[in-house]
Amino acid sequence: MTKEELLQQPEDAYMNAQQQEFFHELLLKQRRELQERIEEEFDGLRKYEIGSDLADIGSTEEQRQAHLRLLEREKKLLNKIEHALQRLARGEYGWCQETGEPIGLPRLLLRPTATLSIEAKERQELLEKHQRRH
């Protein structure tokens, strides 16, 4: 099934077996690609050698820190993908964890790891913004 075919399905087909299989394959593909990128980043970290020049040491450490930050972000995304696959296996994927309402196909296509509907996410962000002010 293509994205176009997915979006053309009627509303009452939401998270039917075909749609679940589509997102299962999408999440598996994203997981594979992410695991490959993580491995490449680890290889990149291994190649850094500490030179004798202080400027080289500083530059190398800066690059190493950038790689570590990227690895940390990618590891968080990998955890979100794993969590999405678990929700899919339990039949919970595609449904807002806060409201129980459909998250929606367009949102899931943009962010397959989404756990909240747009409305619930906006409420969460408003609450976080309010809490930061006080």
N, C-alpha and C positions, 0 to 999 in steps of 0.2 A: 504494500500500500504506500502511495506517495503522500506527501504533506497535503497536496491539493485534494486528493481523494479523501483523506482524513477530515479535512475541513468541510467537505461537501456532505458528510454524513448527517443524518437528522439528529436533532437534539436528544431524542430518546435512545439513540445508539451510544450515548456517552459512556465511556469506559467498558464497552462490550469487549468480547474476546479479541476481535481484530485490533481495536485501539490499544488494548493492553499489550498485545504482541508487538505493535508498532513501537510503543514506548519502551518495551523490554529490549528490543533490538537497538533502539536509539541509545538507551542508557548503557548497554553492553559495549557499543561502539565507542561512546564517549569514555567509558572506563578504560578500554584498551588503549585509546589514543593518549589518555592522561597518564597511564602507567608507563607508556613509552617515553613521554616527555619527562616524567619524574626520573626514569632511568638515565636519560640523556643529561639531566641536571646533575645527578649524582656523578656521572662520568666527568662533567664539567668541573665539579668541585674537586675531584681527585687530581685534575691536571695542574692545579695551582701549586707552584713551588715558591717557597720563600727565598727571595734574593737577598743579597747583602746590602744593597742600597736602601736607606730608610724610605726614600720616595717609592721605590718598588714595593717595599713591604706594605706601606700604607695603601697603595693602589691595589695590590693583590688582596689585601684584607677587605677593602671596599667592595671589590668584585665578588669576593667570597660571601660577604654579607648579603649582597644583592641576590646571589644564587640561593642562599638560605631562606631569604624572605619569599622568593618565588616558590621554592619547595614547600614552604609552610602553607602558602595559599593553595597550591596544587593538592597538598595532602588534605586540607579542609574540604576542597571540592570533591576529592575522591571519597571522603567519608560521606558527603551529601549524596553522591551517586549510589554508594552502597546502601545508605538509608532508604533512598528512593526504590531501589531494587527490592529491599525487604518489604516496604509498604506495598509494592506491586504484588509480591508473593502472598501477602495477607489480604489482598483485595481492597486496600485502603488508598492506593495511589490515585491521584487526580481529585481527591476530595479534601477540602479545607480542614485542617486539623483543629481549627478554632470553631468554625460554624457548621461543618459537615456538608456545606454546599459545594457544588462543582467548582473546581479551580478554573476550568475552561481550557479548551484545546489551544487557542492562540497563546495563552500565557505559558502553558506547558511546553509548547514548541519553542518559545523563546527561552524558557528556564525550566528544563525538564526536572530539576530537583526542587521546584517550588512546593511548599507545604501549606501555603496560605493563599486564599483568593486575593485578588487585587484589593478589595475592600478591607479585608482583615489585615493585609500588609500595611495599608495606609493608616488604619487605626493604630497598629503597633508602632509605626514610625512617628505618628503624632504623640502617642504616649511617651515614647523615648525622648522626643524633642522636649516635651513638657517637663519630664523628669530631669533632663539636663539643665534646664533653666532654674530649677528650684533646688 
